[in-house]
Each structure stands twice: as structure tokens, then as C-alpha cells.
């Protein structure tokens, strides 16, 4: 009888062990399937918020260059490409790509006598490669920060563009061209890396008078359409859908503002050249 009792004790111990293991596995499964995706989505969303703040600081650095006009005085701004996975649990890290693009935006100004002024502008573009949160793209172009995602795009930080409407309409615009100078102009991976910017040149040509149209070729037409339209309306110009003082049309890649004959438009352009390079260093790749 003693031997039988000992055998039953052993069986109870084995069953208890299996139950404990099963409970742990079930708990880990629930955490892995229910909580890890939510935690990682929050982690990637926080990274996107961090990117927004970093691009706002990058825009501030560009504005500082424009204001001081000091050459050989680079400013470094950090950009975080991606975020790491969670330790001890199965998850996928987020990656990103940062690129300095030449001639990404084209601004064309046409006068009533058909004179044409064209500015080809470079930009800085970040694209996220998220696994849980919606992908977002931040673009510094023509002095503005644009936020783009699959649902659409918007001006996140406004450019230095203003309108005065008294007898005449005067448009003031700091047109910023960003060009890659030496070093790296493309990185992809994760981690935080600096991008250095410096002032190259400043030009303030004579005012462009009798402006007829202003066109902007860009990938982010909706953002610029909304910005220009709201800015002109706030300045007092009338727009009823067809255009009392102006009309505004958009295609897949271009927005065009056409001013009517009942307004005289002058454009005051400040053209700023900014050099940018991604600081040298080792970048952890996706592989």
C-alpha cells in the first residue's frame, strides 16, 4: 500500500507540472497575440511623434540659416530612423529611410507679359517602414514640412509665405533650395543619426511684377492646395469656387494659382541655398 501511495503522489506532481506549463504557455500566447501588437503600435506611434518633433527642429535649423546667413556654420539635427523590437518577446522592429533629393519641387512664376521665372528645389525626405503603425512620410520642401500618409497629406509646419492685400497683392516667399553636399545623401535602417545643414547663398532678385500664375510641381498637391488657398483667403482675396480674384487648380502632380485681371500681383522672392549632408557613420541595415 505504501508503494501505491507513492506512485499516486508522483502522478499528481507530473499533472501539476503540466498544468503549470500549460498555464504559462497560455498566458504567453495571450500576451504575444493580444498585447505585444498594441505595445508595438504605441511604440511606433511614439517614434512618429518623435520624428515630427525632429523635423520641426530641422525646419528651425533651416530658418536659422536663413535669418543669420552665416557661412561655414553647420547645424546638426538628429533624425531617428526606426525603433527596436521588444526584448524577450517576438516582435518586429521599425525601420526608416532618409534621403536628400535634388529637384524634388519646381516653382514656376509667369507674368502677364509671359515672362517666366523657375526655381528647382531639393528636399529632405523621411519614409517610415513600420510593422504595426500606419506608415508616415515627413518631407522638408520649399521651406515647409509636409506630413504624408496613405489617407492624404498636409502642411505640418508652414513655410515662410505671406500675403498682403491692399491696393495690390504682394506675395512674400522665402524659397529654400536644399542640395546634397558630399558625404551621404541616403541612409536606411534604424537608430539615430545627425543630418548637417549649412547656409550657402542668398539672393533677393527684383520684385516680380504683374504676376499671372504661380505653379508648384510636387508629390503633395493636396497639402499645398489647402495651404495656398487658405492663406490667400485669410489675406482678403475672394474665392468662390470659380475665382473672383483668383482660381486654383490641381492635377496629380501640380497646383496652379491663376490671378484674375482685377488684381495686380507682385511677388517678393528670397532665394536661399542650403547644403545638407547625412553625417558619416555606420548604419544598421535591415538585414
C-alpha positions as CSV (number, residue, x, y, z in Angstrom):
1,X,0.0,0.0,0.0
2,X,2.9,2.4,0.7
3,X,4.3,1.8,-2.8
4,X,0.9,2.6,-4.4
5,X,0.5,5.8,-2.5
6,X,4.0,7.0,-3.6
7,X,3.1,6.2,-7.2
8,X,-0.1,8.3,-7.0
9,X,1.9,11.2,-5.5
10,X,4.2,11.1,-8.5
11,X,1.3,11.2,-11.0
12,X,-0.2,14.2,-9.2
13,X,3.1,16.0,-9.3
14,X,3.5,15.4,-13.1
15,X,-0.1,16.5,-13.8
16,X,0.5,19.7,-11.7
17,X,3.7,20.4,-13.7
18,X,1.9,20.0,-17.0
19,X,-0.9,22.3,-15.8
20,X,1.6,25.0,-14.7
21,X,3.4,24.7,-18.1
22,X,0.1,24.9,-19.9
23,X,-0.9,28.0,-17.9
24,X,2.4,29.7,-18.7
25,X,2.1,28.9,-22.4
26,X,-1.5,30.1,-22.5
27,X,-0.5,33.3,-20.7
28,X,2.4,34.0,-23.0
29,X,0.2,33.3,-26.0
30,X,-2.3,35.8,-24.9
31,X,0.4,38.4,-24.2
32,X,2.0,37.7,-27.6
33,X,-1.2,37.9,-29.7
34,X,-3.2,40.5,-27.8
35,X,-0.7,42.8,-26.0
36,X,2.5,42.8,-28.0
37,X,0.9,44.2,-31.2
38,X,-0.7,47.0,-29.1
39,X,2.5,47.8,-27.3
40,X,4.5,47.8,-30.6
41,X,1.9,50.0,-32.2
42,X,2.2,52.5,-29.4
43,X,6.0,52.3,-29.6
44,X,5.9,53.1,-33.4
45,X,3.4,55.8,-32.9
46,X,5.7,57.4,-30.3
47,X,8.5,57.2,-32.8
48,X,6.4,59.0,-35.4
49,X,5.7,61.7,-32.8
50,X,9.5,61.9,-32.2
51,X,10.0,62.3,-36.0
52,X,7.5,65.1,-36.1
53,X,9.5,67.0,-33.4
54,X,12.8,66.2,-35.1
55,X,11.6,67.6,-38.5
56,X,10.3,70.7,-36.7
57,X,13.8,71.2,-35.3
58,X,15.3,70.6,-38.7
59,X,13.0,73.3,-40.1
60,X,14.1,75.6,-37.3
61,X,17.7,75.0,-38.2
62,X,16.9,76.0,-41.9
63,X,15.1,79.1,-40.7
64,X,18.1,80.0,-38.5
65,X,20.4,79.7,-41.5
66,X,18.0,81.9,-43.5
67,X,18.0,84.5,-40.7
68,X,21.7,84.7,-39.9
69,X,23.1,84.0,-43.4
70,X,26.4,82.8,-41.8
71,X,28.5,80.6,-44.0
72,X,30.7,77.8,-42.7
73,X,28.5,77.4,-39.6
74,X,26.8,74.0,-39.9
75,X,24.0,73.0,-37.7
76,X,23.4,69.3,-36.8
77,X,19.9,67.9,-36.3
78,X,19.3,64.3,-35.2
79,X,16.9,62.0,-37.1
80,X,15.8,58.7,-35.6
81,X,15.3,56.2,-38.4
82,X,13.5,53.4,-36.6
83,X,12.8,51.7,-33.3
84,X,13.9,48.4,-31.8
85,X,11.8,45.4,-31.1
86,X,10.7,44.4,-27.6
87,X,13.1,42.3,-25.6
88,X,12.2,38.6,-24.7
89,X,9.1,38.7,-26.9
90,X,8.5,38.1,-30.6
91,X,8.1,41.4,-32.4
92,X,9.5,43.2,-35.4
93,X,11.5,46.4,-35.3
94,X,10.6,49.5,-37.3
95,X,12.9,50.9,-40.0
96,X,13.2,54.1,-41.9
97,X,14.9,55.8,-44.8
98,X,16.2,59.3,-45.0
99,X,17.1,60.9,-48.4
100,X,18.3,64.2,-49.7
101,X,16.6,64.7,-53.0
102,X,17.6,67.2,-55.8
103,X,15.0,69.0,-57.8
104,X,12.0,67.4,-55.9
105,X,9.9,70.6,-56.3
106,X,9.6,73.1,-59.1
107,X,8.0,76.6,-58.6
108,X,7.2,78.5,-61.8
109,X,6.0,82.1,-61.8
110,X,4.6,83.6,-65.0
111,X,3.8,87.2,-65.6
112,X,1.1,88.8,-67.8
113,X,3.7,89.5,-70.5
114,X,4.6,85.8,-70.5
115,X,8.0,86.2,-68.7
116,X,8.8,83.1,-66.7
117,X,10.8,82.5,-63.5
118,X,11.5,78.9,-62.5
119,X,13.0,77.6,-59.3
120,X,14.0,73.9,-59.0
121,X,14.2,72.9,-55.3
122,X,15.7,70.0,-53.5
123,X,14.2,68.4,-50.4
124,X,14.8,66.2,-47.4
125,X,12.5,63.1,-47.1
126,X,12.0,60.5,-44.4
127,X,9.9,57.4,-45.1
128,X,8.9,55.0,-42.3
129,X,8.8,51.2,-42.7
130,X,6.5,50.3,-39.7
131,X,5.2,46.9,-38.9
132,X,2.3,47.8,-36.7
133,X,1.5,51.6,-37.0
134,X,0.5,53.4,-40.2
135,X,3.5,54.4,-42.3
136,X,4.2,58.1,-42.5
137,X,6.4,60.3,-44.6
138,X,7.9,63.6,-43.5
139,X,9.2,66.0,-46.2
140,X,11.1,69.3,-45.8
141,X,10.4,71.0,-49.2
142,X,10.2,74.6,-50.3
143,X,10.6,75.8,-46.7
144,X,7.7,73.7,-45.3
145,X,7.4,70.4,-43.5
146,X,4.8,68.1,-45.2
147,X,3.3,65.1,-43.4
148,X,2.1,62.4,-45.8
149,X,0.4,59.1,-45.2
150,X,-1.9,56.8,-47.3
151,X,-5.0,58.8,-46.5
152,X,-3.6,62.1,-47.7
153,X,-1.0,64.8,-46.9
154,X,-1.0,68.2,-45.1
155,X,1.4,71.0,-44.3
156,X,2.7,70.2,-40.8
157,X,4.9,73.2,-40.4
158,X,4.2,76.2,-42.6
159,X,6.7,77.8,-44.9
160,X,7.7,81.5,-44.8
161,X,5.0,82.6,-47.2
162,X,2.7,85.6,-46.5
163,X,0.2,87.8,-48.4
164,X,-0.6,91.5,-48.2
165,X,-3.7,92.7,-49.9
166,X,-4.3,96.5,-50.1
167,X,-4.4,98.1,-53.5
168,X,-2.1,95.5,-54.8
169,X,-1.5,91.9,-53.8
170,X,2.0,91.3,-52.6
171,X,3.3,87.7,-52.0
172,X,6.4,87.3,-49.8
173,X,8.1,83.9,-50.1
174,X,11.4,82.5,-48.8
175,X,12.1,79.9,-51.4
176,X,14.5,77.3,-49.9
177,X,16.6,75.0,-52.1
178,X,18.3,72.1,-50.3
179,X,21.1,70.3,-52.1
180,X,23.3,67.4,-51.1
181,X,26.9,68.3,-50.4
182,X,29.4,65.5,-50.1
183,X,29.1,62.6,-47.7
184,X,26.0,60.5,-47.6
185,X,22.7,61.6,-49.1
186,X,20.8,58.4,-48.3
187,X,20.6,56.0,-45.3
188,X,18.2,53.3,-44.3
189,X,18.0,51.2,-41.2
190,X,17.3,52.1,-37.6
191,X,19.0,54.2,-34.9
192,X,19.6,57.9,-34.6
193,X,21.9,59.8,-37.0
194,X,22.7,63.5,-37.5
195,X,22.0,65.5,-40.6
196,X,24.1,68.6,-41.1
197,X,22.9,71.7,-42.8
198,X,24.7,74.9,-43.7
199,X,24.0,78.2,-45.4
200,X,25.4,78.5,-49.0
201,X,23.9,81.6,-50.6
202,X,21.1,84.2,-50.5
203,X,19.6,86.0,-53.5
204,X,16.9,88.7,-53.4
205,X,16.1,89.4,-57.1
206,X,13.9,92.4,-58.1
207,X,10.2,92.0,-57.4
208,X,8.4,90.1,-60.0
209,X,5.5,92.3,-61.1
210,X,2.3,91.6,-62.9
211,X,2.2,88.0,-61.8
212,X,-0.3,86.0,-63.7
213,X,0.2,82.4,-62.4
214,X,2.1,80.6,-59.7
215,X,2.6,76.8,-60.3
216,X,4.1,74.3,-57.9
217,X,5.1,70.8,-59.1
218,X,5.1,68.5,-56.1
219,X,4.1,65.0,-55.0
220,X,1.9,66.6,-52.2
221,X,-0.6,68.6,-54.2
222,X,-3.4,68.4,-51.6
223,X,-1.2,69.9,-48.9
224,X,-0.1,72.8,-51.0
225,X,-3.5,73.4,-52.4
226,X,-5.1,73.7,-49.0
227,X,-2.2,75.9,-47.7
228,X,-2.2,78.4,-50.5
229,X,-6.0,78.6,-50.7
230,X,-6.4,79.2,-47.0
231,X,-3.6,81.8,-46.9
232,X,-5.0,83.8,-49.8
233,X,-8.5,83.8,-48.4
234,X,-7.2,84.9,-44.9
235,X,-5.4,87.8,-46.6
236,X,-8.8,89.0,-48.0
237,X,-8.8,87.7,-51.6
238,X,-12.1,86.4,-52.8
239,X,-12.5,82.8,-54.0
240,X,-16.0,81.4,-54.6
241,X,-15.0,78.1,-56.3
242,X,-14.6,79.7,-59.7
243,X,-12.4,82.6,-58.6
244,X,-13.3,86.2,-58.1
245,X,-9.7,87.4,-57.5
246,X,-8.1,84.1,-58.3
247,X,-8.6,80.5,-59.3
248,X,-6.7,77.5,-58.1
249,X,-6.5,74.2,-59.9
250,X,-4.7,70.9,-59.1
251,X,-3.7,67.8,-61.0
252,X,-1.9,64.7,-59.8
253,X,1.5,66.5,-59.6
254,X,0.9,70.2,-59.9
255,X,-1.0,73.1,-58.4
256,X,-1.6,76.3,-60.3
257,X,-2.9,79.6,-58.9
258,X,-4.2,82.0,-61.6
259,X,-4.8,85.6,-60.6
260,X,-7.6,87.5,-62.3
261,X,-7.3,90.8,-64.1
262,X,-9.0,92.7,-61.3
263,X,-5.9,92.3,-59.0
264,X,-2.3,93.4,-59.6
265,X,0.1,90.9,-58.1
266,X,3.7,91.5,-57.1
267,X,5.9,88.7,-55.8
268,X,8.9,89.3,-53.5
269,X,11.1,86.3,-53.6
270,X,14.0,85.5,-51.3
271,X,16.0,82.5,-52.7
272,X,18.1,80.6,-50.2
273,X,20.6,77.9,-50.9
274,X,21.1,75.3,-48.1
275,X,23.6,72.5,-48.3
276,X,22.8,69.3,-46.4
277,X,24.6,66.0,-45.8
278,X,24.0,63.0,-43.6
279,X,26.9,62.7,-41.2
280,X,29.2,59.8,-41.8
281,X,28.8,56.8,-39.7
282,X,27.8,53.2,-39.6
283,X,24.1,52.5,-40.2
284,X,22.5,49.2,-39.1
285,X,20.8,47.7,-42.2
286,X,17.5,45.9,-42.4
287,X,19.3,42.6,-42.9
